[in-house]
Amino acid sequence: VIYLDHAATAPLERAVLEEMWPYLTGSFGNPSSHHAVGQQAAAAVDRSRERVAAVLGCRPAEVIFTGSGTEAANLAVKGVALANPRGRHLITSAVEHKAVLEAMLALARHNGFDVTILPVDRSGLVDVAAVAAAVRPDTTLVSLMYANNEVGTIEPVVEVAAVCHDAGVPFHTDAVQAVGHLSLSVGADLLSLSAHKFGGPKGVGALFARRGIPLVPLVDGGGQERGRRSGTENVAGAVGLAAALELAEADRAAEAPRLMALRDRLIDTVLASVPAAVLTGHRTQRLPHHASFCFEGVAGEAVLLELEMEGVCCSSGSACAAGSQDPSHVLTAMGIPADLAQTAVRFTMGPGTTADEVDEVARLLPLATARVRSLAETR
Ligand SMILES: Cc1ncc(COP(=O)(O)O)c(C=O)c1O
């Protein structure tokens, strides 16, 4: 199998599993237990928090482990909004993952918040000046994703962080797709991560929340995570997230240029060899491992099936929206018409991806799209 769907999820690294293993077996304690078995587990969570903090360049107390990237984003958005430091106005972009968009829309529905959803240009970029213009005295949070999962576009988060800082408004970035690809030092007050996107296990995420940012917990109970996320800690998950984050960050300098070369080779070949192919997202300001296209007149789902028969796993865009008949909200926000949006195909590479695999996909894609086109014509 040629797996080019790393933006959906990445395989667990063996070294990460080996670090997790003791906490799934012998050292199985509950970190809240005062006996030795519990304290071993508590030490593992503390150590993991320190490792994450070291990568992020923050204090360990500013790292909150969660059950997913979705939960981390929800805690950032709802946690800050419900603490309500300035008022009931929130700002985000039209291309956010549903983890942020739906969290904001829920606040609008249930808590009377007013949400400004900023448009994007044809390449998926938010305009920094539009963020500045949208900030009001009652704006409580700005949330802008670091890099888009569907089209790979990297948003101007450093500039937006500066705008928010000047205005005194907390800034959250959903960095779920950025880890291992981009520097995480962007000046955000809150930043969300998800372990399974960078070689860690599924079902564990983390939120960096700068000291002093008011945060109402979403999950109340025994007061774990300094009262910000109750529930017995996922000890092995925290260890796995920390180990995977360290590895991804250590490999980034070498991996990013390697993946970028593979990405550009795939993009150039596909644009040259597949009729009516268009790249979606920004040509250069995009994730190093991400190539996404529309193939006019060729149903994306049919192309995925053709490629799957040849052993290639990729996706139409967002794993969450897969199977849905609605055109992607991201492509729609970028001004791509619904019929063209239905032709989207996304390839996302990872540490195991080779040049031979990319060349094989570039060879198969013109054949697959031609087959789908001819089948559609004979119908
Ligand atoms: C940009 C972005 N944010 C958030 C998430 C949600 O992360 P998780 O799968 O850990 O809930 C994803 C995953 O698809 C994502 O791509």
The ligand as a Gaussian input file, in Angstrom:
#p B3LYP/6-31G(d) Opt

LIG

0 1
 C       -6.692000      21.212000      11.426000
 C       -7.261000      20.169000      12.339000
 N       -7.735000      20.523000      13.553000
 C       -8.236000      19.623000      14.403000
 C       -8.316000      18.285000      14.096000
 C       -8.904000      17.324000      15.074000
 O       -7.947000      16.508000      15.697000
 P       -8.377000      15.114000      16.364000
 O       -8.480000      14.141000      15.254000
 O       -7.261000      14.762000      17.300000
 O       -9.640000      15.338000      17.082000
 C       -7.839000      17.855000      12.845000
 C       -7.941000      16.432000      12.465000
 O       -8.405000      16.078000      11.416000
 C       -7.305000      18.825000      11.945000
 O       -6.847000      18.478000      10.743000

